[in-house]
């Protein structure tokens, strides 16, 4: 068996991480540009007719140029994501690859064990928080790796079917670079082999960038079902950058992602509502229907646990918005 030189592996992971971060940056900047684009003032609107012909042509040219640039960026992201997923998919042995092949929505039975072991489906399988904890805790988070693979592959295939383009690297392209990075880099770092620690760090950055990108996509989905789920504001429930926070704060946004993605798939598949006792009673912050800030989270203990639900807000200046 031919072994890949460590220097080559290190370069591959560095470029992969860089490209993943570029994708997240492009998508984030695109969202920011749209969200914070200035509204034309009344004065500028009044002046428009005075130079309509040339300014209209200039505006049209600028608009076309912007659309072409956006389309080009979307194509580059799509090509990279699909290529990445396909490359890593080929490294998986056929029996496993065939087992996790995407299935039509509703293929798996509805009982908990079947959902825990089911291959990914489109539309995705609703996996509420209680089910995710049920699979993750007894397996020391081992099953969470399969959850991560499944939701990424479901979103990848869903985007591909719905839009014809993707903005994520899928289950194979998201999880396997991290797994291979740890498998290769960790032993090398233990024996102080050059590049071992860099590979582990690159793998960590890759999975973290993928998590930020996942939160962005979940936000786009919850916007679509804002009315059905009774969400406040614009329907975006997650702050993507919270993925960069240290534990346990990153777990707060992680559990919210699990809950709201599960709810989106439930609505998309037309399945009936079932109360999630973990997300809606024991830890109310998970299912809060507003996108609260860190300051709100710290000053409002009623969000934290079932036994703090009656506590009054803390009146601390530093926690005020």
C-alpha positions in Angstrom: 0.0 0.0 0.0 1.4 3.4 -1.0 1.7 5.8 1.9 1.1 9.5 1.3 4.2 11.6 2.5 3.4 13.7 5.5 4.5 16.9 3.8 2.0 16.2 1.0 -0.8 15.4 3.4 0.0 18.6 5.4 -0.3 20.7 2.2 -3.5 19.0 1.2 -5.1 19.7 4.6 -3.9 23.3 4.7 -5.4 24.0 1.3 -8.6 22.3 2.2 -9.0 24.3 5.3 -8.2 27.5 3.5 -10.8 26.8 0.8 -13.4 25.9 3.4 -12.7 29.2 5.2 -12.9 31.1 2.0 -16.3 29.6 1.3 -17.6 30.5 4.7 -16.2 34.1 4.3 -17.8 34.5 0.9 -21.2 33.3 2.0 -21.0 35.4 5.2 -20.0 38.6 3.4 -22.8 38.0 0.9 -25.3 37.8 3.7 -23.9 40.9 5.3 -23.9 42.8 2.1 -27.6 42.0 1.6 -28.5 42.7 5.2 -26.7 46.0 5.6 -27.1 47.4 2.1 -28.1 51.1 2.6 -31.5 52.3 1.6 -31.6 55.1 -0.9 -32.4 58.4 0.8 -35.3 60.6 -0.1 -32.9 63.2 -1.4 -31.2 60.8 -3.8 -34.5 59.5 -5.0 -35.6 63.0 -5.9 -32.4 63.6 -7.8 -32.7 60.4 -9.9 -34.9 61.9 -12.7 -32.3 64.7 -13.4 -29.8 62.2 -14.9 -31.9 59.2 -15.6 -30.5 57.9 -18.9 -26.8 57.7 -18.0 -27.3 56.8 -14.4 -29.8 54.1 -15.3 -27.3 52.6 -17.7 -24.6 52.7 -15.2 -26.8 51.1 -12.5 -27.9 48.4 -14.9 -24.3 47.7 -15.8 -23.3 47.6 -12.2 -26.2 45.3 -11.4 -25.3 42.9 -14.2 -21.7 42.9 -13.1 -22.7 42.1 -9.5 -25.0 39.3 -10.6 -22.2 37.8 -12.8 -19.8 38.0 -9.9 -22.3 36.4 -7.5 -23.0 33.6 -10.0 -19.3 33.0 -10.6 -18.7 32.8 -6.8 -21.7 30.4 -6.4 -20.4 28.2 -9.2 -16.9 28.1 -7.7 -18.3 27.2 -4.3 -20.6 24.5 -5.9 -17.7 23.0 -7.9 -15.4 22.9 -4.8 -18.1 21.4 -2.5 -19.2 18.7 -4.9 -15.6 17.9 -5.9 -14.6 17.6 -2.2 -17.6 15.4 -1.3 -17.0 13.1 -4.3 -13.2 12.8 -3.6 -13.7 11.7 0.0 -16.6 9.5 -0.9 -14.3 7.4 -3.1 -12.1 6.6 -0.1 -14.9 4.8 1.7 -15.2 1.1 1.3 -18.1 0.0 -0.9 -20.2 -1.7 1.8 -20.3 1.4 4.0 -20.7 3.7 1.0 -23.8 1.7 -0.1 -25.3 1.6 3.4 -25.2 5.4 3.8 -26.4 6.1 0.3 -29.2 8.7 0.4 -32.8 7.3 0.6 -36.2 8.9 -0.1 -37.8 10.6 2.8 -40.0 8.2 4.9 -37.9 5.1 4.1 -36.8 4.5 7.7 -39.4 3.3 10.3 -40.4 5.9 12.9 -39.1 4.1 16.1 -36.1 5.6 17.9 -33.6 2.8 17.2 -34.5 2.8 13.5 -33.9 6.6 13.3 -30.6 6.3 15.1 -29.3 3.7 12.6 -31.1 4.9 9.4 -29.1 6.1 6.4 -29.6 9.7 5.4 -32.9 10.7 3.6 -34.2 13.6 1.6 -36.1 15.4 3.0 -34.0 14.8 6.1 -34.9 12.7 9.1 -36.2 14.8 12.1 -33.8 14.0 14.9 -35.0 15.9 18.0 -32.6 16.8 20.8 -33.8 13.9 23.1 -33.0 11.4 20.3 -29.6 13.0 19.6 -28.7 12.8 23.3 -30.0 9.2 23.5 -27.6 8.2 20.7 -24.6 10.4 21.8 -24.3 9.9 25.5 -24.1 6.0 25.7 -21.7 6.0 22.8 -19.4 8.7 24.3 -20.4 11.0 21.3 -19.5 8.3 18.8 -23.0 8.3 17.3 -22.8 12.1 17.1 -20.2 11.6 14.4 -22.8 9.7 12.4 -25.4 12.4 13.1 -22.9 15.0 11.8 -22.4 13.0 8.6 -26.1 12.4 8.1 -27.3 16.0 8.5 -24.5 17.3 6.2 -25.3 14.7 3.5 -29.0 15.3 3.8 -28.5 19.1 3.4 -26.1 18.5 0.5 -28.5 16.3 -1.4 -31.5 18.5 -0.5 -29.7 21.6 -1.9 -28.6 19.7 -5.0 -32.2 18.6 -5.7 -33.8 21.9 -4.9 -31.3 24.5 -6.2 -29.0 22.5 -8.5 -26.1 23.8 -6.5 -24.6 23.3 -3.0 -23.0 25.4 -0.4 -21.7 22.7 1.9 -19.3 19.8 1.4 -21.7 17.0 2.3 -21.3 14.2 4.8 -18.2 12.7 3.2 -16.5 16.0 2.4 -17.2 17.5 5.9 -16.5 14.6 8.2 -13.8 12.5 6.5 -11.1 15.2 6.3 -11.5 15.6 10.0 -11.4 11.9 10.7 -8.4 11.3 8.5 -6.6 14.3 9.9 -7.0 13.0 13.5 -6.1 9.4 12.5 -3.0 10.5 10.7 -2.0 13.6 12.6 -2.5 12.5 16.2 -0.1 9.5 16.2 2.5 11.7 14.3 2.2 14.4 16.9 2.7 11.8 19.7 6.1 10.8 18.3 6.9 14.5 17.5 7.0 13.8 13.8 7.2 17.1 11.8 3.7 18.2 10.6 1.7 16.0 12.9 0.3 18.8 15.1 -0.4 20.9 12.0 -2.5 18.2 10.5 -4.5 17.8 13.7 -5.0 21.6 13.9 -6.0 21.7 10.2 -8.6 19.0 10.8 -10.0 20.9 13.8 -10.2 24.1 11.7 -11.9 22.2 8.9 -14.7 20.7 11.1 -15.1 24.1 12.9 -15.5 26.0 9.6 -18.0 23.3 8.5 -20.0 23.9 11.7 -20.2 27.6 11.1 -21.4 26.9 7.6 -24.0 24.5 8.9 -25.5 27.1 11.2 -25.7 29.5 8.3 -27.6 27.0 6.2 -30.0 26.1 9.1 -30.7 29.8 9.5 -31.8 30.0 5.8 -34.1 27.0 6.3 -35.8 28.3 9.5 -36.4 31.6 7.6 -38.6 29.6 5.2 -40.8 28.1 8.0 -40.9 31.1 10.3 -44.7 31.2 10.3 -45.2 27.4 10.7 -42.9 27.3 13.7 -44.0 30.7 15.2 -40.5 32.1 15.2 -39.8 35.7 16.1 -37.8 38.3 14.1 -36.6 37.2 10.7 -36.7 33.5 11.6 -33.0 33.1 11.9 -32.4 31.4 15.3 -28.6 30.9 15.4 -25.6 33.2 15.6 -23.1 31.4 13.4 -20.0 32.7 15.1 -21.1 31.1 18.4 -19.6 28.0 17.1 -16.2 29.6 17.9 -17.1 30.1 21.5 -15.4 27.8 24.1 -17.4 25.1 25.8 -20.1 25.0 27.2 -21.3 28.1 25.3 -20.7 26.4 21.9 -23.0 23.6 23.1 -25.9 26.2 23.5 -25.9 27.0 19.8 -25.2 23.4 18.9 -28.3 22.1 20.7 -30.4 24.9 19.1 -29.2 23.8 15.7 -30.2 20.2 16.4 -33.6 21.3 17.5 -34.5 23.7 14.7 -33.1 21.6 12.0 -35.2 18.7 13.3 -38.3 21.0 13.3 -37.6 22.1 9.8 -37.5 18.6 8.5 -40.6 17.7 10.4 -42.5 20.6 8.7 -41.0 19.7 5.3 -42.1 16.1 5.6 -45.6 17.1 7.0 -45.1 15.1 10.2 -47.1 15.9 13.3 -45.6 17.9 16.2 -44.2 15.9 19.1 -43.1 17.7 22.3 -39.4 17.4 23.0 -39.1 17.4 26.8 -35.4 18.0 26.8 -35.5 21.0 24.5 -38.8 22.5 25.6 -39.0 21.8 29.3 -35.7 20.8 30.9 -33.5 23.3 28.9 -35.8 26.1 27.6 -33.0 28.0 25.9 -32.8 25.2 23.2 -36.3 25.9 21.9 -36.5 29.7 22.5 -38.2 31.1 19.5 -36.1 34.3 19.4 -32.4 34.7 18.5 -31.2 35.9 21.9 -27.8 37.5 22.4 -25.1 36.3 24.9 -26.0 39.2 27.2 -29.7 38.1 27.1 -28.7 34.5 27.8 -26.6 35.5 30.9 -29.1 37.9 32.4 -32.3 35.8 31.8 -32.0 32.7 34.0 -35.5 31.7 33.0 -34.0 30.4 29.8 -31.5 28.1 31.4 -33.1 25.2 33.2 -36.5 23.9 34.3 -35.8 24.9 37.9 -34.8 28.5 37.0 -37.8 29.1 34.8 -39.4 31.4 37.5 -36.3 33.4 38.3 -36.3 37.1 37.6 -33.8 38.7 35.2 -30.5 39.9 36.6 -30.3 43.7 36.8 -26.6 44.1 36.0 -25.4 47.0 33.9 -22.8 45.0 32.0 -25.4 42.5 30.8 -27.7 45.2 29.4 -28.0 45.6 25.7 
